[in-house]
Amino acid sequence: MRDDAHAAWRHLRARPLLAVAVVLLSALGLGVCTAAVSVIDSLIVRPLPFQNSEQLVRIQTTRGFTMDVLAAWRQSGVFLAVEQYSLGRQLRIDLRGGGIDVRAWSVSPGLLRLLGVRPILGHLFETGDGLQGTTDRILLAEVLWRNRFGGDPNVMGRTIVVNGRESRVVGVVPASFQFPDTATSVWTPIDDRNPDSRVGLVVAAVAPGVPHADAEAVAQALTREAGVIPSPSSFEPRFVPLLPTLDRWSRGAVLVGSAAVGLLFIAICANAGGLVLVDLNRRRAELGVRAALGATRARLMRPIILEHVLLGGIALCLGLSIASLLLSGVPILLPETVRSVSLNPIDLDVTAFVAAGVLTMGTIVLTGAVPAWSGVRVDPVEAMRPLARGITTPHSRLSSSLLAAQVAVSFALVLSAILLTKSFVKLAGAERGIDTTNVVAGSIILERAMKTPAEFRSAAIRIEEQLRSLPEVSGVAMSMGRPGRKPVQAARPIEVDVASTGPFDLSLDHYRVRPSFFEFYGLRALRGRLLRNEDAADAVVVSERMATLLWPEADSIGRSFRRSSIRYRVVGVVSELTFPSLGSRLEGPEFYSAFEPQEFFFFQLRCRTECPPVSVFNDAVLEAFPASRVESVRLEDEFAAELIQPRRTAVAGLMFGSLALLTVAAGLFSVLSFAVGERRQEFGLRAALGAGPATLRSVVITQAARIVVIGVPVGAFIGWSTLRGLSALWYDVTVLDPAAWLLTVGVIGIVSLAGAWGPSRSAARTSPLNLLRGDSR
């Protein structure tokens, strides 16, 4: 056995390039496939990482809840517990060497306990935390504790400054717990018993044995009894999943990408096997010599099997490293909206690695062992003849068939990559109709103690003036509704003042804005005028598209329309606001009325150059109006952020397409090299009869062309039939885009020629004299 191991090692050292190629191809396929399955397991298959996750629901309504309703639910007997948490916000923690901005959520004292959290240090919030005098408690995430506090256990009980006020650390939450999102670093308690407190988002655990539908009906009945809603309506509380599920776009992207990875893995394994066949084809003379010297079949097979087991073992180790590296980068590549649907750690799926590893090892070992077992049965004298045939022709036909399938898969993947890239380029260059350079957007919540519109308006104006005074800010806009973030409203009947025109059913985007909104976004008045501060609530400015739809043959200025119970009067027409986006989330015609702030509204800022930290905006808002909260500030171009996911999808598509092309090139090289070895007698005779190098090269390239000609139509059918359902991933691109198809055919042709060039040169260099001397070169 030791001699066999030495022989296997010597052979690998004698052909290092082939060994490296087999290992790299196998490891790449193993690593990418394992990483993809691990991501799917985390996002889709694995249950939520919470205690009794199947019993957890989130209860939502468009009207909100009161503490009386929560108390009734808790006493109903259909829930084990009813807890709540507020919207996330940014907090500023002052530390030595400077402050840091962290993502924080306020939770009821029992929420983390309900979710099964076990602190690694200290304790969770206790009953009564959040009441008067106990609002200074704070929980830290493990990552924040280790990175910013050095993992110091003495942090328990320490007082730190958060948003200018002292807070006491009571516990450290393990890194495995991430709720409500993956960016959460701090939790603070909220008053869960005060009847006047605001109720946030509600989480409930349905009691065992109680159907969710029955529990939902009980919650709705108790809500009606409390007088929150007058009768059954769309405002009734509904059970929804604790975390949002993947939308159609993201789920389609994940599943399509995973299918692409699976196909690539199969293609890569086939190519690794093809390279092994090439090596065995080159060794047939060696096997014949050893058989002539009396070596038994088992003696010939042992070093070959050991050789391939060694290659497979190295590929397994390298594939594990590649999978771990890819998984470490997934949290960076995946957007928060996708990662937050699960909150499971994206770690290595051992089952997937073992399954892929077995397939990889089996491919390498069996692809070499089975043909070798067949090949060493031949007569030694026949095997050593210079004009002997190769190991077996059927293997070449099988390899060619597999390669044609790889070409088909590669065609579909490359076409998809080109369409995704073209879509991203068009989306990035699409005209929006508004200026979104250096735009930062967020929202503000005011205390409910304010009742009248005048109070809300006064607070909003003070906040606007304070934000405008910041030296880093060049413009401010206040609004209800935000371009690009406001979904299309349901179609409602619209009555137009033209007698001959019947009611319209239109989905309109209604923005309530301050007059500065138009200048902020660069919206131009086409006719009439823009809004003014003194305008009444019925004065509106409509978009050009809306004016054309409602009054196609008349001047819209001075016209009116009724929507719901309000009749609006048109004072101006502005340029269209367009927000190009993927899928069906399209902007409807818009109209603008005077800003009427309530307890919640949006603000938009334009930074002069670089935007300051989030805490600067927080401090400015609190200074102008202390009884307020700033939510969901994005420190980037609000609209450029929409390009992040399409850009990542295009990059992923290009990566898969490139890997597919690599497998085609490697597959063609291995299959054609094997074929050239089998046909060296034919090439020698052709050369002896006067065939030149160009003629011999054309024979090999013609064989490659036959494979491509078979694979391309199949790939075209696969691409056409599967990519039609991916229109949600594209912008202004169709599956029958002629330029994309021509480019795909051209790329496949160039790569195929590149893969066939090496074997064709080998065929062109075949010498009849070398064949007669027994030289296989």
N, C-alpha and C positions, 0 to 999 in steps of 0.2 A: 504493500500500500504506500509505503514511503517513496519507493521508486516511481509509482504512478503519480503521486503528488508532485514530485520533482519534475517529471515529464510534463505534467499539465502546466506547471509554473514556467518551465522553459519555453513551452509553446506560446504562452501568453506574452512573455518577454520578447519573443521573436516577432510577434505581430501586435505591437502596442497600439497602433492606430485603430485597428479593428476592435480590439478589446475595449478601448476607451469609448469608441462609438457605441458599442452594444451597451455598456454600462450607463453612459450618459442618456441614451434614448430611453432605456428601461427606467432609470431613476426619475427622469423628467415625467414620463407618463405616470409612474407610481405616485410621485409627489403631487402633481397637479390633480389627479383623480382623487386622492385621499383628501386633499384640501377642499375640493369642491363638495364631496360628500359630507365632510365635517361641517361646512357652512350650511348645507341643506338641513342636516340633522339639528343644528342649533336654531335655525330660523323657522323651520316648518314642522319637523317631526317631533322633537323633544318637547315635553310639556313645560309649562312655566316653572321657574326654579323657586316656587313658593310652597309653603306648607298647605296641603289640601287645595291645590290650585284648581282642581275640577269644580270646587264649590264656590270659588270666588267670582264675583261679577261686579261690574261698575254700573251704578244706577244714574241715569242722566235724564234731564228734561230741559226744554228751552226756557222754562220759567224759573228754575232754581228751586231751592228747598229752604225750609225754616228749621230751627232747632226743635220745634214742636213735632214736626214730621219725623225727624230723626229719632226723637224719643219714642214716638209711637211705633216706629219700625223695630226699635230695640226691644220693646215690650210685647211684640206680636207673637213671638215664639217660632216664627218661620226663619229667623236669622240667628246664627251663632253670635255674630257681631256685626256692627255697622260703624264704620270709621270714615274719615275724610282726610283730604289733603288739598292744599291750595295750589294755584298756578305757580310755576317756577319763576325765580327771579335771580338777579345777580347781586351778590354781596361783596363788600370790600373788607378783607381781613388785613389788619395792620400787623406786620411782622418786622423783626429786625432786618435791616437791609432793604426795606420797602414793602409795600402792600401788594396783595394779589386779589384778583377778581375770581370768585368761585360761583358755581351754580348751586342754588339753595331751594329747598322746598319746605313748606310748613306742613306738618302732619299732626293728626290727633294723637294723643299719647298712646293709644292702643293699636295704632295701625301697624307699626313694625312688628309688634308681638303677634298680631294676627297673621302676618306674612311669614312667621317662623324665623325671624332674625335672632341670632345669638351673638351678642357683642363680643369682640375679642379683648376688650378692655372696658372697665367701668360697667355701666348699666344703661338700659333704654329709658325713654321717658316714663314717668310714673303718673298715676292718676292724679289729676290736679295741676300738672304742669301745663303752662299756657294761661292759667288764671292770673289775676292781678298779683304782681309780685313774683311770679315764677316764669316770666316770659324770657328770662335771660339764659335759659338752658340751651345747650347746643350739642349736637352729635356730629362727629367728624367721620368722613370716609377713610378707610385704611390707606388708600393711595395718598390722600392729602396728608394724613398723619405721618406716613413714612417719608414722603418727599419734602415736606415743609417743616415738620417737627422732629425729623430724624428718628422716628419711631420711639421717642422718649416716653416711657411709661408714666413718668411724673407729670405728664400733661393733664392727667385726670384732676379735676378740681381747679385747674389753672384758669385764670381770667384772661381772655383775649378781647381785643377791640374789634367789633364787627359793625360796620357802617356807623362808626363814631360812638358806639355805646358798648359797655362792657358785657361780655357773655361768658358763662362758665361752662367748660367742657365736662360733660358727664359720661361720655362713652365714645368708643370707636367701633364703627360698623365694618364688618369684613368686606374685602374687595369683591367677594363672590355675590354680594347683594347689590343690585343696581335698580333702584326704583325711585321715582317714576321714569327716569331715563338714565342712559349710560354716563352722562356728564355730571350727575349729581355728586357733590362733594360735601354738602352740609345739610343737616336737617334741623329745623327749629320747631318747637311745639306751638299749637294753636289752641285757643280757648274752645273747648268742645262742649261746654255746658251752659255758657251764658246765652240766654234767649236772644239777645241783641246782636250776637256775633254773626259774621258772614259765614254761610255754609259753602264749602268749596266742592270739590269732586268727591263723590261718595263711593266707597268700596264696601261691599257686604259679603259675608260668607253665609250661604244658604245652609240651613240645618240639614243634617243627614236624613235621607228618606223623603225630603220635601221636593217635589218636582219644581224646576225653575219656573215653569209657567204658572203654577199655583202661587209661588212666592211673589212673582211679579204682579199677579192679580191682587194679592193682599196689599202689596205696597201701593198700588194704584187706589184701592178702596180707602186706605188710611189717609192718603194724600187728599182725596176728595172730602173725607170727613173733616180734615183739618181746615178746609176752606181755601186751600192753595189754588185749586182749579175748580171751577163751578160745575163741570160735568165732564164725562169722557170726551177727550179731544186729543189733538196731536201734542198737547202740552203734558200729557200724562207721563209719569216716569217709566222708562224702559230699561230693561236689562241689556247691556252690551258687554262684549269681552273686556276683561280688565285692561288689556293693552290693545292698541289698534292692530288689525291684521294687515298683512302685506296687500297693497292695492294691486289691481290687475296688471298695471305696468311693471311693478317690482317683482311680483310673483312670476310673470311671464319671463322677465329678464333672468331671474334666478334659475328657473326650470330650463329655459333654452340654453343658457350658459352651461348648466350641468349636463344636459344632453350632448352639447358640443364637446365637453371634457370627456364624457364617456366614449364618444366616437373616436376622439383623438387618442384616448388610451388604447383602444383596440387597434387603431392604426399603428401606433408606436410599437405595441407588442409585436404586431405582424412584421414591422420593419426590423426590429431586433432579431426576430427569428430569421428573416431574410439574410441579414448579415452573417448569422451563424451558418446558414446554408452556403454562403459564398466561401466561408473559411473551410468548410468540409469539402467543397468542390475542389479547392486548391490542394487539399491533403490526400486526395485519393491515391496518388502515386505512392505517397509515404505509407498509406495503409496497405497497398499491394506489396510493397517491399517487405514490411513487417510480417504480413501473412505468408509470403514466400519463405521467410526464415523460420516459420513454424509457430508464430504467435496465434493463440486461440482467439475466438471472437470475444470472450470475456476479457482477455488480456488487452485486446485492442480497445474495448469499450471503456474500461475503467478510467484511464487518463482523460478521455473525452468527457465523461460524465463529471469527473472531479473538476475539470476545467470550467464547465458550464455552471456547476454548483458554486464555484468560486466567483464567477462573474455575477451570478444571481445574488449571492450574499453581499458583494460590494454594492450592487444596485439597490438592494434593500436598505442598507445603511445610508447611502447617499439620498435615496428617495425619502427616507424619514426626515433627513435634514432639510430637504427641499420643502416637504409638506409643512414642517414646523416654521420655516422661514416665511412661506406664503401665508400661513395662518396668523403669524405675528403682524403682517401688514394688512390683513382684512379689516380690522377696526378702523384703520386710516382710510381705506378705499371705500368702504360702505358708508353711505350717508346715515345720519342719525335716525331718520325716519324709518330706515330699514332695520338698523340694529335694535331699535327700541320695540320692535314687535315681539321680541322674545326675551331679551335681557339674560338669556343663557350665555355663559362664556363660550366664545368661539375657540374651542380647543380640539385636539386631535381625536378623531373617531377611531378607536382601536379596532373595532370590527371592520370598518372600511379599509384600514391599513392592512389588516391581516388578509382580507379577501383579495385586495389588489396585489398584495405581496405574493400570495399563493399563485395568482394568475401570472404575475411577472416571472416568478421563479419557474413555474411550469412551462411557460413559453420558451424560456431560454434553454432549460434542460431538455424538454421533450423535442423541441425543434432540432436540437443537435443530436439527441440520442436515437430517435426513431430513424431518421435517414442514415445515420452512421451504422445502426444495426442492420439496415437493409444493404448498405454499401459494402460492409466488410464481408458479406456472404459471397461476393464474386470470386471467381478463380484468380489466384495471385498473378498468373501469367497474363490473363486477360486485363487485369487492372493495371498492369505496368506497361501495356502496349502503348506506344506513343499516339496511336490514332484511336485510343479507346474512347467510348462515350462517357458521359458524365455519370453521376451517381444514379439519377433516375429522371427521366423526362417529365413524368407526371408531377413531380414536385415543382418544376418550372411552370407548368400550366396552372397549378394551384396558386403559386405565388403571383403569377400574372393576373389571375382572377381577383385575388385579394388586393392587388395594387390598383386594379380598375375600380374596385369599391372605394379605396382610399382617395383616388382622384375624384370620384363622385362626391364623397363627403367633403373633401377640400374645396371643391367648387362651390358647394352650398355655404360653407363657412366663409370663404373669401368673398362671395357675393354679399353675404350678410355684413361682413366687416366694411366693405365698400359703401353699402347703403347707410350703415350707421355713421360712418365718417362723413359722408356727403350730407346726411341729415344734420349732424352737429354743425358743420360749416355753414349750412343755410340758416340754421337756427341762430347761430352766433351773429350772422350778418343781417338778420331780418330787421326791417324797419319797425321800431316800436311806436313812433309818433310822439315820444316823450324823451326828455333828457334824464338819464338815470346815472350819470357819472358821480361816483363817490356818495351814493345815497345810503343812509343808515336809517332803518325803520324800527319802530317799537310801538308799544301801547302803554296806556296809563289808566289806572283804576283809581277813582276818587271814592271817598267814604260815602256811605249811604245816608249819613246825617243830612246831606244836602238834598233839598227837595225840588226847588224851582229851577226852570231852565236858566234864569238869570244868574243863579248861584253857580251852576255848572259852567256857564259861558264866562263868567268873571274869573273863575279858577283856571279855565283853559287859556284865557288870554294872558293871565299872569305867568303861567308856565311857558307859553310861547315866547313872551318877551324875555324871560330868563334864559331860555335856550338860545334865543337869537343873540344874546349878549356874550355868549361864549366866544373867545377869540378864534377857536378852531372851526367855528360854524359860519358858513356863508349864506345859508338859507334855511328856513323852517316852514313847514306846511302842516296844518292840523286838519283832520278829516275824520268822518265816519265812513269806513270803507277805504281800502288801500289798493291802488292799481296792482294787478297781478296776484293779489292774495285773496281777493274777494270772489267767492264762487258765483256762478251765474244763478240768479234767482229763478224760481219757478215762474212759468208763464202766467200772466194775469191779464184779464181783459182791460183794454185801454180804449176809452171813448174819445174820439177826436171831434173838434168843433166844426168840422166840415160835414154838412148834413148828408151828403151823398156817400160819405165814407162810413162803413159799418165798424163795429168794434174789432180791435186787433187782439190777438193773443201773442204777446211778445215777452221774451225774457230780457229784462233790462237790468243794467247795473246802475244803481242809484248811489251817488256819492254826495254826502253833505260836507261841504268844504268851506274853509276860510278863503277870502278873495286871493290871498297870497298863493294858494294852491296852483293856480294857473301859471303864474310866473315861475314858480318853483320847478314845475315840470316842462315848461316851455310850450304849453298849449296855446295856440293862436286863435284869436277871435276872427272868424271868417265873415260873419255878418252880425249886426247888432252890437252888443257890448258884453263884457264879462260881469260877474256878480260884484256887488258892492256891499259894504258893511251895513248900510241902511236898508237893504232889500228885505222885503217881507218873505215869509216862509213859502209863499206860492210862486215866487220868481225863480225861474230855472234857466239854465243854459244847457242846450242839447248838443249832442255830437252830430257831425255832418251825416253820418249814416242814419241816425234816428230821424233827423229832419227829412231826409229823402224818403224813408219808409212811410212816415205819417203824412207828409204833404208833398207828394212827388211832383205836383204841378203848380204849387203855390209857394209864396214866400212864408217861411215859418215864423218870422219875427211878428210878435203880437198874437200869434195863435195860442190855443190852449188845448189841454187834454186832461182827461180825468183818469186817475189810477186809484183803485180802492175808493175811498170816500173823499179824496183830495183832488181839486182841480188846479192844475199848474198853468202858469202863464210864461211863455217863452220870451226871453229878453235877448238871447244871443245864441249863436251857433259857433262851436269851436271845432278845431281839427280833431280827427279821430284818434282815440287812445287805443293802440293795438298792443297786445301782449302775446307774442308768438310763444306757444308752448306745445308740449307733446300731448298726444291723446285727444280726448274729447273735452278737456277742460278749456273751453274757448271763452273769450270775452264777448258779451253781448253789447248792443248799442247802449251808450251811457248818457245819463243826464245828471246835472249838478244843481243842488239847491243850497240854501244858506246853512252854515254849520250850526247844528243844534247838539252840543255835547251833552252826554248823559254821564253815568258813572264810569263808562268805558269808552275810550276813543283812541285813535292812532295819531302818532306824530312821525314826521319824516324830516330828517336833517341832511344837509349837504355839507360835507367836510371840505375845507379849503385844500388840504393836501392829505395828510395822514390823520385818521380819526383818533381821538383820545380814548383812554380806557372807558369801559362801561360805567365805572364809578363816577366819572365826571358828569355824565348825563343824570345819574341817580341823584347826585348831590345838588345839581342845578334844579331838578324838579322838586326835591324836598325843600330846598330853600325858598322856592316860589310858593309852594303849597305843601306844608308838612303832612297833611292828612291825605297822602296819595302813595301809590306804589307804581313803580316802573316795571313793565313785564316785557320779556321776549325781545330784547334789543339785539340786533344783528350787526356786528362790526364788519360788514362788508357791503359791497354793492348789492342791494336787495335783489336786483334783477339779474346781475351777473351770477348770483348764487343759483339761479334756475338752470344755468348751463353746466353746473358741476356734475350732475348725474348723467346727462347726455354725453359729456366729455368722457367720463369714466366708462360709460358703456361703449363708446367708440374705441377707446384705448383697449378695453377688454376684447372687443371684436377684432381689432387689429392683431392683438396678441394671439388669439385663437387662430385667426387666419394665417398668421406667420408660422405658428406651430404646425398647422395643417400643411402648409407649403413645404416646411422642413421635412415632414414625414413623407410627402410625395417624392421630394428629391432623394431622400435617403432610401426610400423603397425602390425607386427606379434604379438607383445605383446598385443596390444589392441584387435585385431580380435580374437586371441586365448583365451584371458581372457574372452571376451564376450562369446565365444563358450563354454568354461568350465562352465561359469555361467548358460548357457542354458541347458547344459547336466549334471548338477549336480545330477539329478535323476538317470541317466544312470550310472554315476561313483559310486554313493552310492550303487546301486544294484550290480555292478560288485565287489565292495569291500565286500559286504555282502556275495557274492557267492565265495569269497576266492581269488579274484584277488589281487595281491601284488602291491606295489607302482611302481615297474618297469613296470608292465603291464599297469597301468593307465598312467604313463608318456609316454609310447610308443604310446598310442592312440593319445595324443595331438601332439607328434612329428611327427607321421604319417600324421596327418592333415596338419601340417606345410610343410612336404615334398611334399604333393600333390600340395600345392600352388606353391612351388618352382619349382616342375617338370613342371607345366604348364607355369610358368613365364620365366624360363631359355631358352627354345627353342624359345619363342617369342623374348626375349631379344637378343638371338644369331642372329636371322634373322634381327632384327633392327640394331644390331651392324655391321653385315656383309654388309647390304645394304646401310647404311648411312656413315660408316667410310671409305668405299672404295674411296670416293671423297675427303678424307682429307690427301692424300699422301703428299701434300705440307707441312703439319705440322710435318712430320716425317723424320728421317734420318736412312737409312738402316733398316727399319722396314716395315713389310707388315701387312695387316689386318688379314691375316691367320696365324699369328705367333703362333705356337702351345703352346709355354711356356706361352704366355699372356693369351690364352684361358683357359688353365688348371688352371693358377693362379686365373683367374676371377671366374671360377666355384668353386674353393676351398674357396675363400673369401666369395662368396655369401652363400656357404654352412655353413661356420663357423658362419657368422653373423645371418643366419636364425636359426641355432641351439641356438645361444645366445638369440635371441628374443623369442624363444619358450620355453626356459628353465624355466622361471618364471611361466607361466601358467601351464606347465607340473608338476611342483612341487606342485602347488595349487591343481591340479587334484589328484595327488598321496596322498595328505593329506585329501581327502574327507572321512568323517566318516559316516557310516550308522546311528549310534546313534544320531549324530548331525542333520541329515536330519529328523529323526523321531521326534526329539524335536523341529523341526522348525528352527534350526540354519542353516543359509546359508553358513557357513564357510566350 
